[in-house]
Amino acid sequence: MPSKQRREIERLVEDFRQKKETAKQKPAKRSFREEPFFGMWKDRVDMKEGGAAWVRKLRSGPHWNRLKRDDSR
């Protein structure tokens, strides 16, 4: 095998080994508050009353009431 091809294969094998070792390492644990999506709705006017209240209000609508939806069949 020509030396140029052999070096290319060796490079590919080494890259594969490095990627495999990197994949084995556990990612560093970080706080939930450090996630990029945390606080993304903090400036929304309709969420000022609190998330739980907003969800209750949303679920009180007709789309979430299973009994009313099942009776219409």
Secondary structure, DSSP 8 states (H G I E B T S, - for coil): --HHHHHHHHHHHHHHHHHHHHHHS------GGGSTTTTTTTT-GGGTT-HHHHHHHHHTSGGG-HHHHHHT-
